[in-house]
Amino acid sequence: MEERENLDGHMAAGIAWAADSNRVSRSEAPAPGFEELFPSEPPPAAVARWASESDFFDLMAERLGAHAQPLDALTVERYRETRRPWFNKEFRFRLMGELRGKRVLDVGCGDGSNAMLMARFGARVTGIDISPKSIELCHRRAELDRVGSNTQFICSPLETAQLLEGAYDIIWGDGVLHHLIPELDGVMRKLVSCAKPGALFLFSEPVCLSPLLRRLRKRIPIHTDATPNERPLERAELATIRRYLPQLEMRWFSFLSRLDRFFLHHNNYERSPLPCRLAADALGRADQLVLSMPGLQMLGGMCVMSGQIPKNG
């Protein structure tokens, strides 16, 4: 217990510079274990990308913040039980297993919904996001869900954030790496340095391995809530991730199940009528079968990547 309290205090001191949630900048004094991704000032392209992403997600957080409320009891029960591994997020929560007492780094924590769930299950969660409004929303939701003592939030680009070495049992990212492609190698190096020996890395990302699908994506004007510089990960980025996680495992999702949005009530599985839930289950199970076949994985729009760093470093 004393060791945990000492680490808590050390982490709090290391992130105190980020208490002003309107600040997205470099620290004057890096925390112990912090490795500079940029040896001097970050390049103008990175600064411009940070500003664009921050503005985009600030607007999204403001919309969500207008209706902030505690987690739905049905949602909490769904991810506690994880009976349906054909759904992306339930699959990931099943992989994490027992969370009580685990330290989790939620990379790109967004509105905090994942952080709240993990904290409700007993994890000690540090969330980091580039959007000040998202961080404000996370603090507000932590109060609503009464998990403030189990959560900390940092407003910063990941590339310049102060994070402690060897502090986390789980590194979690939900659709964040494809926003960090220009610095992906350095970001992965930094995340590995933050992880405890044997820590679990768990990312859910859009991935496109088919040249034909990439060309179609560029030609078809499909409206999505996306920032200007993002794109699905491709083989080169997967190779970069695998260099740091040699035993990387990949599980594909979102082929037929993309149709869920047309019949789930507000895209909410738990509160949709039974026929809609049964239809979503059927599509998810069909995806599980189709996307497990060799050569068909590239039809999936989302990929869950999981891996551990060796316990011996």
C-alpha positions as CSV (number, residue, x, y, z in Angstrom):
1,M,0.0,0.0,0.0
2,E,2.8,2.4,0.9
3,E,4.5,1.7,-2.5
4,R,1.2,2.5,-4.3
5,E,0.8,5.7,-2.4
6,N,4.3,6.8,-3.2
7,L,3.8,6.1,-6.9
8,D,0.5,8.0,-6.9
9,G,2.2,11.0,-5.4
10,H,5.1,10.7,-7.9
11,M,2.6,10.6,-10.8
12,A,0.6,13.5,-9.5
13,A,3.8,15.6,-9.2
14,G,4.8,14.6,-12.7
15,I,1.6,15.8,-14.3
16,A,0.9,18.9,-12.2
17,W,2.1,21.0,-15.1
18,A,-1.1,20.1,-17.0
19,A,-3.5,21.3,-14.3
20,D,-4.4,24.3,-16.6
21,S,-6.5,22.4,-19.1
22,N,-6.3,25.3,-21.7
23,R,-2.5,24.6,-22.0
24,V,-1.2,22.4,-24.8
25,S,2.5,23.0,-24.7
26,R,5.8,21.7,-23.7
27,S,6.9,21.4,-20.1
28,E,9.8,23.3,-18.6
29,A,10.9,20.4,-16.5
30,P,10.3,16.9,-17.7
31,A,9.2,14.3,-15.1
32,P,11.6,11.5,-14.2
33,G,11.7,8.8,-16.9
34,F,10.4,11.2,-19.6
35,E,12.1,11.0,-22.9
36,E,11.9,13.9,-25.3
37,L,10.4,12.8,-28.6
38,F,11.5,16.1,-30.2
39,P,15.1,17.0,-29.1
40,S,14.4,20.7,-29.5
41,E,11.2,22.5,-30.5
42,P,8.5,20.4,-32.3
43,P,8.3,21.1,-36.0
44,P,5.7,23.5,-37.3
45,A,3.8,20.7,-39.0
46,A,3.3,18.9,-35.7
47,V,2.1,22.1,-34.0
48,A,-0.4,22.8,-36.8
49,R,-1.7,19.2,-36.5
50,W,-2.1,19.5,-32.8
51,A,-4.1,22.8,-33.1
52,S,-6.3,21.2,-35.8
53,E,-7.0,18.1,-33.7
54,S,-7.6,20.1,-30.6
55,D,-10.1,22.4,-32.2
56,F,-12.0,19.5,-33.8
57,F,-12.3,17.5,-30.6
58,D,-13.1,20.6,-28.5
59,L,-16.3,21.0,-30.7
60,M,-17.2,17.3,-30.3
61,A,-16.7,17.5,-26.5
62,E,-18.8,20.6,-26.2
63,R,-21.7,18.7,-27.9
64,L,-21.3,15.7,-25.7
65,G,-20.9,17.8,-22.6
66,A,-24.3,19.3,-23.0
67,H,-25.8,15.9,-22.2
68,A,-23.2,14.5,-19.7
69,Q,-24.5,12.0,-17.2
70,P,-23.3,8.9,-15.3
71,L,-22.7,5.7,-17.1
72,D,-25.9,3.7,-17.8
73,A,-26.2,0.8,-15.5
74,L,-26.8,-1.5,-18.5
75,T,-23.6,-0.3,-20.1
76,V,-21.6,-1.1,-16.9
77,E,-23.1,-4.5,-16.7
78,R,-22.4,-5.2,-20.4
79,Y,-18.7,-4.6,-20.1
80,R,-18.4,-6.2,-16.8
81,E,-19.8,-9.5,-18.2
82,T,-18.4,-9.3,-21.9
83,R,-20.7,-12.1,-23.1
84,R,-20.5,-10.9,-26.8
85,P,-16.8,-11.0,-28.0
86,W,-18.1,-10.4,-31.6
87,F,-18.4,-6.8,-30.6
88,N,-15.1,-4.8,-30.7
89,K,-15.2,-3.2,-27.3
90,E,-16.5,-6.2,-25.4
91,F,-13.7,-8.2,-27.0
92,R,-11.2,-5.7,-25.7
93,F,-12.6,-5.6,-22.2
94,R,-12.5,-9.4,-22.1
95,L,-8.8,-9.4,-23.1
96,M,-8.1,-7.0,-20.2
97,G,-9.6,-9.4,-17.7
98,E,-9.7,-8.3,-14.0
99,L,-9.0,-4.6,-13.7
100,R,-9.0,-4.1,-10.0
101,G,-5.8,-2.5,-8.9
102,K,-4.4,-2.3,-12.5
103,R,-2.9,1.0,-13.7
104,V,-4.2,2.0,-17.1
105,L,-2.9,4.7,-19.5
106,D,-5.9,5.7,-21.7
107,V,-4.2,7.3,-24.7
108,G,-6.5,9.8,-26.4
109,C,-9.1,9.4,-23.7
110,G,-11.7,11.6,-25.6
111,D,-15.0,12.0,-23.7
112,G,-13.8,9.6,-21.0
113,S,-16.3,6.9,-21.5
114,N,-13.7,4.2,-21.5
115,A,-11.8,5.7,-18.6
116,M,-15.0,5.8,-16.5
117,L,-15.8,2.1,-17.2
118,M,-12.3,1.0,-16.3
119,A,-12.3,3.1,-13.1
120,R,-15.7,1.7,-12.2
121,F,-14.1,-1.8,-12.4
122,G,-11.3,-0.8,-10.0
123,A,-8.6,0.3,-12.3
124,R,-6.5,3.4,-11.6
125,V,-6.7,5.3,-14.9
126,T,-4.6,8.1,-16.3
127,G,-6.2,9.6,-19.4
128,I,-4.4,11.9,-21.8
129,D,-5.9,13.9,-24.6
130,I,-5.0,16.9,-26.7
131,S,-8.4,18.6,-26.4
132,P,-8.9,20.9,-23.4
133,K,-12.7,20.5,-23.6
134,S,-12.4,16.8,-23.7
135,I,-10.3,16.9,-20.5
136,E,-12.9,19.2,-18.9
137,L,-15.6,16.7,-19.8
138,C,-13.6,13.8,-18.4
139,H,-13.3,15.6,-15.0
140,R,-17.0,16.3,-15.1
141,R,-17.8,12.7,-15.9
142,A,-15.5,11.4,-13.2
143,E,-17.5,13.4,-10.6
144,L,-20.8,12.1,-12.0
145,D,-19.5,8.5,-11.8
146,R,-17.8,9.1,-8.5
147,V,-14.4,7.8,-9.7
148,G,-12.4,10.9,-9.2
149,S,-10.1,9.2,-6.8
150,N,-9.2,6.5,-9.4
151,T,-8.7,8.9,-12.3
152,Q,-6.2,11.5,-13.5
153,F,-6.3,13.4,-16.8
154,I,-3.6,15.2,-18.7
155,C,-4.2,17.8,-21.5
156,S,-1.2,17.5,-23.8
157,P,-0.1,16.2,-27.2
158,L,1.1,12.6,-26.4
159,E,4.4,13.4,-28.1
160,T,5.3,16.0,-25.4
161,A,3.4,14.6,-22.4
162,Q,5.3,13.8,-19.2
163,L,4.7,10.2,-18.4
164,L,6.5,8.0,-15.9
165,E,8.6,5.1,-16.9
166,G,7.4,1.6,-16.2
167,A,4.2,2.8,-14.5
168,Y,1.3,1.1,-16.3
169,D,-0.1,-2.4,-16.5
170,I,-2.2,-1.6,-19.6
171,I,-1.7,0.8,-22.5
172,W,-5.1,1.4,-24.1
173,G,-5.8,3.4,-27.2
174,D,-9.2,3.7,-28.9
175,G,-8.8,5.1,-32.4
176,V,-5.8,7.2,-31.6
177,L,-2.7,5.8,-33.4
178,H,-4.0,6.7,-36.8
179,H,-3.9,10.4,-35.7
180,L,-0.2,10.0,-34.8
181,I,1.2,8.5,-38.0
182,P,4.0,11.2,-38.6
183,E,5.5,10.4,-35.1
184,L,4.3,6.8,-34.7
185,D,7.8,5.3,-34.2
186,G,8.6,7.8,-31.4
187,V,5.2,7.5,-29.9
188,M,5.4,3.7,-29.7
189,R,8.9,4.0,-28.2
190,K,7.5,6.4,-25.6
191,L,4.5,4.1,-24.8
192,V,6.8,1.1,-24.3
193,S,8.9,3.1,-21.9
194,C,5.8,3.9,-19.9
195,A,4.7,0.2,-19.6
196,K,5.6,-2.2,-16.8
197,P,7.4,-5.4,-17.9
198,G,4.7,-7.7,-19.3
199,A,2.2,-4.9,-19.8
200,L,-0.7,-5.4,-22.2
201,F,-1.0,-3.0,-25.1
202,L,-4.5,-2.8,-26.6
203,F,-5.4,-0.6,-29.6
204,S,-8.5,-0.4,-31.8
205,E,-7.8,1.3,-35.1
206,P,-9.1,1.7,-38.6
207,V,-6.8,-0.2,-40.9
208,C,-6.9,-0.5,-44.7
209,L,-4.6,-3.1,-46.3
210,S,-6.2,-3.2,-49.7
211,P,-4.8,-0.8,-52.4
212,L,-8.2,-1.1,-54.2
213,L,-10.1,-0.1,-51.0
214,R,-7.7,2.8,-50.4
215,R,-8.3,4.1,-53.9
216,L,-12.1,3.7,-53.5
217,R,-12.0,5.5,-50.2
218,K,-10.3,8.5,-51.8
219,R,-12.7,8.6,-54.7
220,I,-16.0,8.2,-52.9
221,P,-17.1,11.3,-50.9
222,I,-18.3,9.6,-47.8
223,H,-19.0,12.0,-44.9
224,T,-17.4,10.9,-41.6
225,D,-16.5,12.7,-38.4
226,A,-12.8,12.8,-39.1
227,T,-10.0,15.3,-38.7
228,P,-8.2,16.5,-41.9
229,N,-5.0,14.6,-41.4
230,E,-6.2,11.2,-40.3
231,R,-6.3,8.1,-42.4
232,P,-6.5,4.3,-41.7
233,L,-3.3,2.6,-40.8
234,E,-1.5,0.7,-43.6
235,R,1.1,-2.0,-43.7
236,A,4.0,0.3,-43.0
237,E,2.4,1.6,-39.8
238,L,1.6,-2.0,-38.7
239,A,5.2,-2.9,-39.3
240,T,6.3,0.0,-37.0
241,I,3.9,-1.2,-34.3
242,R,5.1,-4.8,-34.6
243,R,8.7,-3.7,-34.1
244,Y,7.8,-2.7,-30.5
245,L,5.3,-5.5,-30.0
246,P,6.8,-8.5,-31.9
247,Q,4.0,-10.9,-30.7
248,L,1.3,-8.5,-31.9
249,E,-2.1,-10.2,-32.5
250,M,-4.8,-8.8,-34.7
251,R,-8.5,-9.3,-34.7
252,W,-10.8,-7.8,-37.3
253,F,-14.2,-6.1,-36.9
254,S,-16.7,-3.8,-38.7
255,F,-17.6,-5.5,-42.0
256,L,-21.3,-6.2,-42.0
257,S,-21.7,-4.8,-38.6
258,R,-21.2,-1.3,-40.0
259,L,-24.9,-1.5,-40.8
260,D,-25.7,-1.3,-37.0
261,R,-26.0,2.4,-37.2
262,F,-29.1,2.1,-39.3
263,F,-31.2,0.3,-36.8
264,L,-29.7,0.6,-33.3
265,H,-31.5,3.4,-31.3
266,H,-29.0,6.3,-31.2
267,N,-26.3,3.7,-32.0
268,N,-26.9,2.3,-28.4
269,Y,-27.0,-1.4,-28.2
270,E,-28.1,-1.7,-24.6
271,R,-31.2,0.6,-25.0
272,S,-32.3,-0.7,-28.4
273,P,-35.4,-3.0,-28.7
274,L,-34.7,-6.7,-28.6
275,P,-35.2,-7.3,-32.4
276,C,-32.5,-4.6,-33.1
277,R,-30.1,-6.2,-30.6
278,L,-30.7,-9.6,-32.1
279,A,-29.9,-8.2,-35.6
280,A,-26.8,-6.5,-34.3
281,D,-25.7,-9.8,-32.7
282,A,-26.3,-11.7,-36.0
283,L,-24.2,-9.2,-38.0
284,G,-21.4,-9.3,-35.3
285,R,-21.4,-13.1,-35.4
286,A,-21.3,-13.1,-39.2
287,D,-18.3,-10.7,-39.1
288,Q,-16.6,-13.0,-36.6
289,L,-16.9,-15.9,-39.1
290,V,-16.1,-14.0,-42.3
291,L,-13.2,-12.0,-41.0
292,S,-11.5,-15.1,-39.5
293,M,-11.0,-16.5,-43.0
294,P,-7.6,-16.1,-44.6
295,G,-7.6,-13.4,-47.3
296,L,-10.9,-11.8,-46.1
297,Q,-9.5,-9.9,-43.0
298,M,-9.0,-6.8,-45.1
299,L,-12.7,-6.4,-45.5
300,G,-12.9,-5.4,-41.9
301,G,-12.8,-1.6,-41.2
302,M,-11.5,-1.9,-37.7
303,C,-8.7,-3.9,-36.2
304,V,-8.0,-4.7,-32.5
305,M,-4.3,-5.0,-32.0
306,S,-3.0,-6.6,-28.8
307,G,0.4,-7.5,-27.5
308,Q,2.7,-7.6,-24.5
309,I,6.3,-6.5,-24.0
310,P,8.5,-9.2,-22.6
311,K,8.7,-9.4,-18.8
312,N,12.5,-9.5,-19.0
313,G,12.5,-6.2,-21.0
